[in-house]
Every structure is written in C-alpha cells, then in structure tokens.
Amino acid sequence: MLTHSTAPHETEPRTPTRRVRFGLSGKLLLLTLVFVTAAELAIFVPTMANFRISWLSDRVAAARTAALVLDAAPEETIPPDLTRQLLANVGAQLVVVKAQDTRRLLAMSDMPPTIDQHLDMREITPWHAVWDGLAGALVYISLHLLFVRPMRRLTERMSAYREAPEDASRIITPSGRGDEIGIAEEALAELQRELSHTLTQKSRLAALGLAVSKINHDLRNLLASAQLISDRLVSLPDPAVQRFAPKLVAALDRAIAYCEQTLSYGRAQEPLPDRRDVDLGALFDEVRDMLGLHPGAEGDVDWVVTLDRPLTADADPDQLFRVILNLSRNSLQALEGRKPRPAGRDQIRVAARRHDHRVEIEISDTGPGIPPARRDRLFSAFQASARAGGTGLGLPIAEELVRAHGGEIRLLDRPGGATFLITIPDRAQEARPRGQRLRAG
C-alpha cells in the first residue's frame, strides 16, 4: 500500500551534492609547485653552469700562479710546510707543468684528498630577479584565469538575474567545472530555476486572485437572482419540479457561500468545521445527483455505494460534501475523458465503514489511474491536474478540509484505477459516548 503524505506542500528530494575530486586548494597547491619548480629550474641550470665555469677558471688561475712560483724557485729550496700551505690555498692536490711533450711535477700534497664545495647565496644576479618576476607573473595569470575570472562571471550573472528574476534567459549556465566553483554554479542555476518557477506561479496566482475578486460581486448577484427564481419554483405543484427544486436550491446556497469566501483555498485557512452527525448514505446520494449519476441518467458511468449499515460520521456536512464531490468529480472526468473509451460501463465506487472511533471512506474508479509522475505533487495546488483546463485545486482543497477534521487522505496503491482512502476520527469529547453506544448496540 502506498501512503501519500498529507502535507500541503511536499518537499522535493534534494539533488545529492557532488563530491570534489580535485578542489581549489589542490589546484592552487599544484600550480604553485609547478611554477615555482619551473622558475627554480630555469634559474638553477644557468646558474650552475656559470658557477662551474667560474669555479674552474679560478682553479686554473690559482694553479697557474702556484706553478709560476714553484717553477721560479730553485729545487728543494721551498720548505715542505710552505708547499703544503701553497697547495691548500690554491685548493689543489698537486701541481704539474706540461711543456711540449713532457710533464714535470712541481709540488704534491702528502695528505689524503678531500672534497669540499662552497656556495654563496648572498649574491643575486639580475637574471635571478628576472626569473622571479616571471614566476610571479605566471602565478598571477593562472590565479586570474582559474579563480578570479570565474568568480567575476558568477557575480555578474547573479547581478543580471537580480534585475529580472522572471527572465529564464538570465539563469546561469554551469561551466561544467569539477571543483567548488563548478558546484557553486550548478547550485546557483538550480536555485535560480526554482525561484523563477515560484515567481511565475505567484504572478499567476495574483492574477487569478484579481480576476476572482472582480467577478465575485457580479456572480454573487446573479446567483442571488437565481435563488429567488428557484424559491418560486418550489411553490409549483408539478411533481418533477417538487423533486428537483430542493436540490437546485441547495446547490445555489452552496454556490453563494463559496462566492462569499472568494476562492476559499486562497484564504489563510478554511473555516473551522461545524461538526455534527452526518448521514453518509444521504450525503452520497446528494453527491450522486450533483454529478448527474442518478438511476436512469444517460452516460456510461455507474455510481456504486457500499454501506454495511446506516452510518454516520462526525463531520461538517458541507465540508465533507465538498471532499466527496471533488474526488468523485475527478474520477468522473478521468473516466469520461480517456481515449479510446473501453467497451462496457465504468464505475465510481464509494464505500464507508467504521473502525472504533473513526470513519473510513473509500472512493475508487475503474479509470486509468494516476501516473507515477504526478503522485509526488498530488496534493499541491495547481500541480496535479491531468485534464486540460483543470485548476489542480480539487485534491488540495479536499486534503485541507480532511486535515481540518484531524483526519488524513491517502492514495492507495491498487491496480485498476485510482483509490483514495479518507479517514475522519470522532471528536475527542465524543469518543467515549459514541464507543459506549456502539458496544451497547
């Protein structure tokens, strides 16, 4: 059994938030690493090459100086300590002079060789500053293209939409990004679509209210004139007139009451129910006659009522009449409007039963049923009408009236047409006396 909530406006399921696979923070970190590394590589490679050349040139110059000193001195006249100090200052392990095809060893260190490297970072060349500026420019351009420009576009679209929210062409088109900005664009687009739909609906409701307020006065006067004529018909001795005149008078009375309320659904709430014991059998017959389904009437729809015994409900008779009439009229319109028409006669079935301190009324038909796509907004105003020209107010009005009685109305999941179940509980102060009467019976 499928149970529909009786809330006047159902909350639509929210779209699941898309998880960020690679967000803005990750992109910022990656860009920083890429450009800083690229800038450092662009600086480091030329610097190392220049340093290597300079270092080798200095070593060669120092070795040349040491070779000149050692070569000019007579052999074995330079003390060993001075030779070691000279080699240490030069940074060489030995000094060899090559002349033509011969080599002559001038000095040699007796200490094990050591390797040492010194790099002075205090010296900054102009090229270093140029590369740093280039890296900063690349970072700025990347941040502008990836973050600043999309946010500026988002802000401009929001400002443009604010000027004319009813214009659907001003709704932002998501760029399809996979980060937080892309998610913000999709959420903003969904919000703008919902807001535009709501504003359009509110404008139509305002126009409808204005139209109803204009025709209400004149229509009420016309109905009052028709009521006077119907009162005169009651005095005619014709049996047919005597049979139908009271029903005509009752229908006109209800129509005048509805006009005085000026589209009762547009009010903040319906009047509180004037509850009393209502004969359901008589009420069902009145609805049948209002729909033109009395025995012998033309048409292919039969009115079938199932009551275990004479049954009463603790309800407002006018409001309960409106509930049954709205549901039954919807069934009749669905049966008469479907194409192609099936062979045989259709039925509108009404059944009522009592369970403890509540009355259950079931209204069903042999029509095509309610499509699943319309069930989510079945009880929302101006949303559930499946008939061309329908207002979509019948079910919302019925749901509001039933809820005012403390009851509920549900769509049952059954094959072969639509089936509604109405549950109306007794008033709390009368529950015990009614229960005692039932047990006594």
C-alpha positions as CSV (number, residue, x, y, z in Angstrom):
1,M,0.0,0.0,0.0
2,L,1.4,3.4,-1.0
3,T,0.8,6.1,1.6
4,H,0.9,9.7,0.5
5,S,1.8,12.4,3.0
6,T,-1.0,14.9,3.8
7,A,1.3,17.9,3.9
8,P,0.0,20.7,1.7
9,H,3.3,21.1,0.0
10,E,5.7,18.2,-0.2
11,T,9.4,18.8,-0.1
12,E,11.1,17.7,-3.3
13,P,14.2,15.5,-2.8
14,R,17.4,17.4,-2.9
15,T,19.9,16.8,-5.5
16,P,22.9,14.9,-4.0
17,T,25.9,17.1,-3.5
18,R,28.7,16.1,-5.9
19,R,31.9,15.3,-4.2
20,V,35.0,17.3,-5.2
21,R,37.7,15.1,-6.7
22,F,40.3,17.8,-7.1
23,G,39.3,21.1,-5.4
24,L,40.5,24.6,-5.5
25,S,43.1,24.1,-2.7
26,G,44.6,21.2,-4.5
27,K,44.7,23.1,-7.8
28,L,46.4,26.1,-6.1
29,L,49.0,23.9,-4.4
30,L,49.7,22.1,-7.7
31,L,50.0,25.3,-9.7
32,T,52.4,26.8,-7.0
33,L,54.5,23.7,-7.1
34,V,54.6,23.6,-10.9
35,F,55.5,27.3,-11.5
36,V,57.9,27.5,-8.6
37,T,59.7,24.4,-9.7
38,A,59.8,25.7,-13.3
39,A,61.2,29.0,-12.2
40,E,63.8,27.4,-10.0
41,L,64.8,25.1,-12.8
42,A,65.1,28.0,-15.2
43,I,67.3,29.8,-12.7
44,F,69.3,26.8,-11.3
45,V,70.5,25.3,-14.6
46,P,72.2,28.5,-16.0
47,T,73.5,29.4,-12.5
48,M,75.1,26.1,-12.0
49,A,76.7,26.2,-15.4
50,N,78.1,29.7,-14.8
51,F,79.3,28.7,-11.3
52,R,81.0,25.7,-12.7
53,I,82.8,27.7,-15.4
54,S,83.8,30.4,-12.8
55,W,85.0,27.8,-10.4
56,L,87.1,26.0,-12.9
57,S,88.6,29.3,-14.2
58,D,89.5,30.3,-10.6
59,R,91.2,27.0,-10.0
60,V,93.1,27.2,-13.2
61,A,94.3,30.8,-12.4
62,A,95.3,29.8,-8.9
63,A,97.2,26.8,-10.1
64,R,99.0,28.9,-12.7
65,T,100.1,31.3,-10.1
66,A,101.4,28.4,-7.9
67,A,103.1,26.8,-10.8
68,L,104.9,30.1,-11.6
69,V,106.1,30.4,-8.0
70,L,107.3,26.8,-7.7
71,D,108.9,26.8,-11.1
72,A,110.9,30.0,-10.4
73,A,112.3,28.7,-7.1
74,P,115.4,26.5,-7.1
75,E,114.7,22.9,-6.4
76,E,114.4,21.8,-2.8
77,T,114.6,25.4,-1.6
78,I,110.9,25.6,-0.7
79,P,110.2,24.1,2.7
80,P,107.5,21.3,2.8
81,D,105.2,23.3,5.1
82,L,105.2,26.2,2.7
83,T,104.5,23.8,-0.2
84,R,101.5,22.3,1.7
85,Q,100.2,25.8,2.6
86,L,100.6,26.9,-1.1
87,L,98.7,23.8,-2.3
88,A,96.0,24.3,0.4
89,N,95.5,28.0,-0.6
90,V,95.3,27.0,-4.3
91,G,92.9,24.1,-3.5
92,A,95.0,21.6,-5.4
93,Q,96.5,18.2,-4.6
94,L,99.4,18.6,-6.9
95,V,100.9,21.0,-9.4
96,V,102.2,19.6,-12.7
97,V,103.7,21.7,-15.5
98,K,103.3,20.4,-19.0
99,A,105.8,21.7,-21.6
100,Q,105.5,20.3,-25.1
101,D,105.6,16.5,-24.7
102,T,107.0,16.4,-21.1
103,R,105.4,16.8,-17.7
104,R,107.2,18.0,-14.6
105,L,105.9,17.6,-11.0
106,L,106.4,20.8,-9.1
107,A,104.6,20.0,-5.9
108,M,102.4,17.3,-4.3
109,S,100.4,17.1,-1.1
110,D,101.0,14.2,1.2
111,M,97.5,14.5,2.8
112,P,94.6,12.3,1.6
113,P,92.4,14.1,-0.9
114,T,89.3,15.9,0.4
115,I,86.3,17.3,-1.5
116,D,84.6,20.4,-0.3
117,Q,82.0,22.7,-2.0
118,H,81.1,26.2,-1.0
119,L,78.1,28.2,-2.5
120,D,77.4,31.8,-1.5
121,M,73.7,32.6,-1.9
122,R,74.0,36.2,-0.9
123,E,74.9,37.2,-4.4
124,I,71.8,37.7,-6.5
125,T,72.3,38.3,-10.2
126,P,69.9,40.4,-12.3
127,W,68.8,37.2,-14.1
128,H,67.7,35.8,-10.8
129,A,65.3,38.8,-10.3
130,V,64.0,38.5,-13.8
131,W,63.1,34.8,-13.4
132,D,61.4,35.5,-10.0
133,G,59.3,38.2,-11.6
134,L,58.4,35.9,-14.5
135,A,57.3,33.2,-12.0
136,G,55.2,35.7,-10.1
137,A,53.5,36.8,-13.3
138,L,52.7,33.2,-14.3
139,V,51.2,32.6,-10.8
140,Y,49.1,35.8,-11.1
141,I,47.8,34.9,-14.6
142,S,46.9,31.4,-13.6
143,L,45.0,32.6,-10.5
144,H,43.2,35.2,-12.6
145,L,42.2,32.6,-15.2
146,L,41.2,29.8,-12.8
147,F,39.7,31.7,-9.9
148,V,39.2,35.4,-10.4
149,R,37.5,35.4,-13.8
150,P,35.0,32.5,-12.9
151,M,34.1,34.3,-9.7
152,R,33.6,37.6,-11.6
153,R,31.4,35.8,-14.1
154,L,29.4,34.2,-11.3
155,T,28.9,37.7,-9.7
156,E,27.9,39.3,-13.0
157,R,25.3,36.5,-13.6
158,M,23.9,36.9,-10.1
159,S,23.6,40.7,-10.6
160,A,21.9,40.3,-14.0
161,Y,19.5,37.7,-12.6
162,R,18.6,40.0,-9.7
163,E,17.4,42.7,-12.1
164,A,14.8,40.4,-13.8
165,P,14.4,37.1,-11.9
166,E,11.4,36.2,-14.0
167,D,13.5,36.1,-17.2
168,A,14.7,32.5,-17.6
169,S,17.4,33.5,-20.1
170,R,19.3,35.2,-17.2
171,I,19.8,31.9,-15.4
172,I,23.4,31.0,-15.3
173,T,24.7,28.1,-17.4
174,P,27.2,26.0,-15.4
175,S,30.6,25.7,-17.0
176,G,31.0,22.0,-16.0
177,R,34.0,22.5,-13.8
178,G,34.7,19.8,-11.3
179,D,35.8,22.0,-8.4
180,E,34.0,24.1,-5.8
181,I,33.3,26.9,-8.3
182,G,31.6,24.4,-10.6
183,I,29.4,23.1,-7.7
184,A,28.5,26.7,-6.8
185,E,27.5,27.3,-10.4
186,E,25.2,24.3,-10.5
187,A,23.7,25.1,-7.1
188,L,23.1,28.7,-8.2
189,A,21.5,27.6,-11.5
190,E,19.1,25.2,-9.7
191,L,18.2,27.9,-7.2
192,Q,17.5,30.4,-9.9
193,R,15.3,27.9,-11.8
194,E,13.3,27.2,-8.7
195,L,12.9,30.8,-7.9
196,S,11.9,31.7,-11.4
197,H,9.2,29.0,-11.3
198,T,8.0,30.2,-7.9
199,L,7.8,33.8,-9.0
200,T,5.9,32.8,-12.2
201,Q,3.5,30.8,-10.2
202,K,3.0,33.6,-7.7
203,S,2.3,36.0,-10.5
204,R,-0.3,33.7,-12.0
205,L,-1.9,33.2,-8.5
206,A,-2.0,37.0,-8.1
207,A,-3.7,37.4,-11.5
208,L,-6.2,34.6,-10.6
209,G,-7.0,36.3,-7.3
210,L,-7.5,39.6,-9.0
211,A,-9.8,38.0,-11.6
212,V,-11.8,36.2,-8.9
213,S,-12.2,39.4,-6.9
214,K,-13.6,41.2,-9.9
215,I,-16.2,38.6,-10.8
216,N,-17.1,37.7,-7.3
217,H,-19.5,40.6,-6.8
218,D,-21.4,40.2,-10.0
219,L,-21.5,36.4,-9.8
220,R,-22.9,36.6,-6.3
221,N,-25.7,38.9,-7.5
222,L,-26.5,36.6,-10.4
223,L,-26.7,33.6,-8.0
224,A,-29.0,35.6,-5.7
225,S,-31.3,36.2,-8.6
226,A,-31.3,32.6,-9.5
227,Q,-32.0,31.7,-5.9
228,L,-35.1,33.9,-5.9
229,I,-36.4,32.2,-9.0
230,S,-35.7,28.7,-7.5
231,D,-37.7,29.7,-4.4
232,R,-40.7,30.4,-6.7
233,L,-40.2,27.0,-8.4
234,V,-40.7,25.3,-5.1
235,S,-44.3,26.5,-4.9
236,L,-45.2,25.0,-8.3
237,P,-47.4,21.8,-8.0
238,D,-45.6,19.9,-10.7
239,P,-44.1,16.6,-9.2
240,A,-40.9,16.8,-11.2
241,V,-40.4,20.4,-10.1
242,Q,-41.1,19.4,-6.5
243,R,-38.5,16.6,-6.8
244,F,-35.6,18.7,-8.3
245,A,-36.3,22.2,-6.9
246,P,-34.9,21.5,-3.3
247,K,-31.7,20.1,-4.8
248,L,-31.4,23.2,-7.0
249,V,-32.0,25.5,-4.0
250,A,-29.3,23.6,-2.0
251,A,-26.8,23.8,-4.9
252,L,-27.4,27.6,-5.2
253,D,-27.0,28.1,-1.5
254,R,-23.6,26.3,-1.6
255,A,-22.6,28.3,-4.7
256,I,-23.4,31.6,-2.9
257,A,-21.5,30.5,0.2
258,Y,-18.4,29.7,-1.9
259,C,-18.6,33.0,-3.7
260,E,-18.7,34.8,-0.4
261,Q,-15.5,33.1,0.7
262,T,-13.8,34.3,-2.6
263,L,-11.9,31.2,-3.6
264,S,-11.7,29.6,-0.2
265,Y,-8.3,27.9,-1.0
266,G,-6.7,31.4,-1.3
267,R,-7.5,32.2,2.3
268,A,-5.0,31.5,5.1
269,Q,-7.2,28.6,6.3
270,E,-10.6,27.1,5.9
271,P,-13.3,27.9,8.5
272,L,-13.3,25.5,11.4
273,P,-15.6,22.5,10.8
274,D,-19.1,22.8,12.3
275,R,-19.2,19.1,13.2
276,R,-22.3,17.1,13.7
277,D,-23.6,13.6,12.9
278,V,-23.8,13.3,9.1
279,D,-25.8,10.6,7.4
280,L,-23.3,9.2,4.9
281,G,-25.9,7.4,2.8
282,A,-27.9,10.7,2.2
283,L,-24.6,12.6,1.6
284,F,-23.5,10.0,-1.1
285,D,-26.9,10.3,-2.8
286,E,-26.6,14.1,-2.9
287,V,-23.2,13.9,-4.5
288,R,-24.5,11.3,-7.0
289,D,-27.3,13.7,-8.0
290,M,-24.9,16.6,-8.3
291,L,-22.8,14.6,-10.7
292,G,-25.8,13.5,-12.7
293,L,-25.3,9.8,-12.0
294,H,-28.8,9.1,-10.5
295,P,-30.5,5.9,-11.7
296,G,-31.8,6.3,-15.3
297,A,-29.3,9.0,-16.2
298,E,-27.6,9.0,-19.5
299,G,-23.9,8.0,-19.7
300,D,-21.6,5.0,-19.3
301,V,-20.7,5.5,-15.6
302,D,-22.4,3.8,-12.7
303,W,-22.5,5.1,-9.1
304,V,-22.0,2.2,-6.7
305,V,-22.3,2.7,-2.9
306,T,-21.4,0.1,-0.4
307,L,-22.6,0.6,3.2
308,D,-22.7,-2.2,5.8
309,R,-25.5,-0.4,7.7
310,P,-26.8,3.1,8.1
311,L,-23.7,5.0,9.0
312,T,-23.0,8.5,10.3
313,A,-19.7,10.5,10.5
314,D,-18.8,13.2,13.0
315,A,-18.0,15.9,10.4
316,D,-19.0,19.2,8.9
317,P,-21.7,18.3,6.3
318,D,-20.8,21.0,3.8
319,Q,-17.1,20.4,4.0
320,L,-17.4,16.6,3.8
321,F,-19.8,17.1,0.8
322,R,-17.1,19.1,-0.9
323,V,-14.5,16.5,-0.2
324,I,-16.6,13.6,-1.7
325,L,-17.7,15.8,-4.6
326,N,-14.1,16.8,-5.5
327,L,-12.8,13.3,-5.5
328,S,-15.9,11.9,-7.3
329,R,-15.8,14.6,-10.0
330,N,-12.1,13.9,-10.6
331,S,-13.0,10.2,-11.1
332,L,-15.9,11.1,-13.4
333,Q,-13.7,13.4,-15.5
334,A,-11.0,10.8,-15.8
335,L,-13.5,8.2,-17.0
336,E,-15.2,10.4,-19.5
337,G,-12.0,12.0,-20.8
338,R,-9.9,8.9,-21.6
339,K,-9.4,7.9,-25.2
340,P,-10.2,5.4,-26.6
341,R,-13.1,4.5,-24.5
342,P,-13.2,0.9,-23.4
343,A,-16.2,-1.3,-24.0
344,G,-18.7,-1.7,-21.2
345,R,-19.7,0.6,-18.3
346,D,-17.3,2.2,-15.9
347,Q,-17.9,2.6,-12.2
348,I,-17.3,5.1,-9.4
349,R,-17.4,3.1,-6.2
350,V,-17.9,4.7,-2.8
351,A,-17.7,2.6,0.4
352,A,-17.8,3.6,4.1
353,R,-17.1,1.7,7.3
354,R,-16.4,2.4,10.9
355,H,-13.4,1.3,12.9
356,D,-13.6,2.1,16.6
357,H,-13.7,5.9,16.8
358,R,-13.1,6.8,13.2
359,V,-14.9,6.5,9.9
360,E,-13.1,5.4,6.7
361,I,-14.5,6.4,3.3
362,E,-13.0,4.8,0.2
363,I,-13.6,6.3,-3.3
364,S,-12.3,4.4,-6.3
365,D,-13.0,4.1,-10.0
366,T,-12.3,1.9,-13.0
367,G,-10.3,4.5,-14.8
368,P,-6.6,4.6,-16.0
369,G,-5.3,5.6,-12.5
370,I,-2.8,8.3,-11.6
371,P,0.5,8.3,-13.4
372,P,3.5,7.9,-11.0
373,A,5.0,11.2,-12.2
374,R,2.0,13.1,-10.8
375,R,1.9,11.3,-7.4
376,D,4.7,13.3,-5.9
377,R,2.7,16.6,-6.2
378,L,-0.8,15.1,-6.0
379,F,-1.9,17.4,-3.1
380,S,0.0,20.5,-4.3
381,A,-2.2,23.4,-5.6
382,F,-2.1,23.9,-9.4
383,Q,0.3,21.0,-9.9
384,A,-1.7,17.7,-10.1
385,S,-4.3,18.5,-12.8
386,A,-4.2,15.9,-15.6
387,R,-7.1,17.5,-17.5
388,A,-6.7,20.3,-20.0
389,G,-8.2,23.4,-18.4
390,G,-8.2,21.9,-14.9
391,T,-7.0,24.1,-12.0
392,G,-5.5,21.3,-9.9
393,L,-7.3,22.5,-6.8
394,G,-9.7,19.7,-6.1
395,L,-7.3,17.4,-4.3
396,P,-5.6,20.2,-2.3
397,I,-9.0,21.5,-1.1
398,A,-10.1,18.0,-0.2
399,E,-6.8,17.4,1.7
400,E,-7.1,20.6,3.6
401,L,-10.7,20.0,4.6
402,V,-9.9,16.5,5.8
403,R,-6.9,17.7,7.8
404,A,-9.1,20.3,9.5
405,H,-11.1,17.4,10.9
406,G,-8.0,15.8,12.3
407,G,-8.0,13.1,9.6
408,E,-6.0,12.2,6.5
409,I,-6.4,11.3,2.9
410,R,-4.2,8.8,1.1
411,L,-3.8,7.4,-2.4
412,L,-3.8,3.6,-2.2
413,D,-1.5,1.6,-4.4
414,R,-4.1,-0.7,-6.1
415,P,-4.4,-1.8,-9.7
416,G,-7.4,-0.8,-11.9
417,G,-7.9,2.9,-11.4
418,A,-7.3,5.4,-8.6
419,T,-8.4,4.6,-5.0
420,F,-8.4,7.2,-2.2
421,L,-8.9,6.5,1.5
422,I,-10.3,9.2,3.7
423,T,-10.1,8.7,7.5
424,I,-12.1,11.1,9.8
425,P,-11.8,10.5,13.6
426,D,-14.5,11.4,16.0
427,R,-14.1,14.3,18.3
428,A,-12.2,13.5,21.5
429,Q,-15.0,14.7,23.8
430,E,-17.5,12.4,21.9
431,A,-15.3,9.3,21.6
432,R,-16.4,7.7,24.8
433,P,-20.2,8.2,24.4
434,R,-20.0,7.0,20.8
435,G,-18.0,4.0,21.8
436,Q,-20.4,3.2,24.5
437,R,-23.3,3.4,22.1
438,L,-21.5,1.0,19.7
439,R,-20.8,-1.5,22.4
440,A,-24.4,-1.3,23.6
441,G,-25.7,-1.9,20.0
